[in-house]
Amino acid sequence: MSSALEHFGLPLSPEGMGLLVFCIAGVAAIAMLARKEFRADLRRRGTLLDAAAGLVGDAQVTIGGDGYPRLLGTSSGNRISMEVVADSLVPRRLPQLWLKLTMLAPEPRPRPSIGVLARPVGTEFYSRVLGLPDTIAPSFSSDMPLLMRGSDVTDDAVQRTSGLFRTLLSDPGLKEIVITPRGAGLVRQIAEGDRGAHVLYRQIRFPVEQVPADLVRNALDELRLLNDVLDAAPQTLEASR
């Protein structure tokens, strides 16, 4: 009876056995290297929000199943949530690393929900705007496609938010902004995936060790503006534009 090696045409000779052992060792070495790189990548992911933790009170960082961190904390009496989200669902585009921030007030306010998603493609699984029921025509122009949606939105709310929305969305790094009765949220770009790793190996690697503290600090300021814009007096709003 022929052996499996003979069946595939590999002679049972010292040379053939040596080649087989070499191939097995090579595959094992590659697998070991891949596991080592994966563990190192998980460690890097888990520290992405370490700098951000110093910018909020009562900071608590947890790690998700994908290795990316989530931070919970407080700021000016509001609850703060930060999540790092990796997005590779859009074809013919490099993976994106997003920072999703949420500010929740202690009590809801009597106001509508309204938000804008920039450059929508329909695969933004992290979007809160896509979950709002009513599509609204933006009251301001932009160089990029925008999707505005809301719930219980009045013309006054659209007008009162348009100046701030236009100003914030002039920054191409901002993906989404939203206001709800409970608070405000936004999504900002952290980094774009490494082209070589993605094109050659279909791997998702981001050239960033930490979410920059300045990015987080500015995003928190933007959240405060969003959270207060519908409560500000009209003259105060005009002065901020």
N, C-alpha and C positions, 0 to 999 in steps of 0.2 A: 504493500500500500504506500502510495507517495505521500510525503509530508506536505504541510501547508507551504513551506518554502519552495519545494519542488514544483508544486502546483502553479506557483507564480513565476517559475522559471529561474529562481535563485539557487544556484548550486550549493549543496551542503559541503562546502570546502572551507578551509581556514580563512581564505580571503573573503568568501561570502559572509561568513559569520562575523568577521571583523568589520565589514561594511555595515552589517545589521546593527552591531553594537554601537558603532559610530553614529548611525542615524538616530538610534534610540537615545543616546546620550545627548545629541544635539537638540532633539525635541524636548527632552527633560530640562536642559539648560535654558532654552527659550521660555518654557513654561515657568520656570523658577524666576527668571528675570522679569517676566510679565507680572507675576504675583508680587514681586518686590516693588515694581513701579506702581502697581495698583495700590498697595498699602501706603506707599509714600504719598501718592496723590490723595488718598483719603485723609491722611494727616494734614496735608496742606489745606484741603477743603475745610476741615474742622476749625481752623484758626482764622478764617476769613473775616470774622466779625470781632476779633479780639480788640482791635483799636476802637471799634464802635461802642464796645461795652463801657468804655470810660466816659461816654458822652451822655449817658442816661443814668437815672437812679435805680437802685434795686435790680441791677442787671442780672439776668439769668440766661445762660446759653445752653441750648440743647442741640444734639446732632440728629439729623433725620436718617432714614434708611439709605439715602443716596450719598451720605457723608457730608452734606451741606448743612451749615448751622442756621439756627433760628434764635433770635434774641428777644427777650421780653424785658421791659423796664418801664420807668415812669419819667415824665418830663412836665413840669409846670402843672401838676395835678392830673395830667392825662396819662393813659396807658399807651405805651409804645410797643409795636411789634415790628421786627425786621426779619426778613427771610431772604436767603440767597437762592435764586432759581436759575437752573441751567436749562436752556431752550435750544433744541436741535431739530425741531419739527418742520422748519421751513426749508423746502428743497432749494438747492442752488444758492444757499446763503450760509455763511459761516455760523457756527453755534454762538449764541449770545448768553452772557451771564448778567442776570438782572438782580437789582436790589428792590424788593417789594416792602414798602413801609406803610404802616397804618397807625393813625392816632385816634384813640377812642376817648371821648369825654366821659366824665362820671355819669351824666344824665343826657338823654337825647334832647335835641332841640327841634322846635316846630319849623322845619324847613324841608324842602324836597331833596331828592337824590339827583345829582347831575354830574356827568363826567365826560372826558374825552379820551379816546384811544388814538394815538398817532400811528400812521402807516399800518392800518389793520389788514390782516391777511386771513383771519378766522381761526387760526390755530393757537391763539394766545390763551392757553389753559389757565394762566395766572391772572387773567383780566377780570376786574370787577365790573367794568363798563359793559362788557358783553352780557352780563347777567341782568342788566337793567332793561325794563320792558319797552320803553318808548324811544324811538329814534327822533332826533331833533336836528334841524338845520343849524349849523354853527352861525353865529351872528358876526363872525370875523373871518377874514381871509387868511390863507396860509399857503406856503410853498409846497406842502406835503399833504397827502390825503388824511382826513380826519373823520373819525366816527364819534358823534356826540349822542349820548343816550341819557335817559333819566327816568324818574318816576315822580308823578305829581308836580311836574315842572311848570312854573308860570313864566310869562314873558318877562316879568320883572326879574326873576332869578336868572334867566338867560342874559339879560342886559347887565345885571350887577356882577356876573362872573366873567363876562366876555373880555374885559380889559386884563384881568389877572391871567386868565387862560391863555390869551394871545401872548402875553409877555413870557410866561413860563414855557410855552410850547415853541418859542423861538429857539430854545436850546434843543438841538437834535438828540441829545442824550436822554431826554425825557420821553418815556414811552406812554405813560398813562397818568392822568390825574382824575380824582373823583372826590365828591363831597356827598355825605349822607347825613341823616339826622344824628347819628352817633359820633361822627367825626370826619376824618379825611384820609385819603390814601394816595400813594403815587408809586410808580415803577420807574426806576432809573437804570441806565446801562452801567455796569461795572467794567466789563471788558468784552472783547470779541475773541472767539476761539483762535487758537494757533492754526494758521493755514496749512502748514506742512503736515502736522499731525492729522488734521482732518482730511485733507485731500489724499495723502499717501496711505495712511493707516486707518482712516475712518475712526479716529480717536478724538475725544473731546478734552482738550487741554486749554486752559486759560492762563495767559502770562501775567498772573497777579498773585501776590502772596497775602495781601491784606486789602480789604475795602478801605480806601483812603479816608482818614478822619475828616478831611475837608469836605469830601463828597457827602458823608453822612451828616455833618454839621449843616451844610447848605440845604440838604434834603429836609432836615428837621425844621429849618426856617421856612421852607416852602410849605410844609405841612401846616404850620401855624397860620400862614397867610390864607391857605385854602380853608382851614377850619373856621376862620373869622370873617371871610369875605362877605357872606350873606348876612352877617350880623352887624357889619360896619355901617355907619351913617353914610349916605350917598356922597356928601362932600369929602369925607375921609377917604372913600374909595377913589374918587376922582383925583385926589391929591397924590395917591400912591401909584397912579398909572404913569 
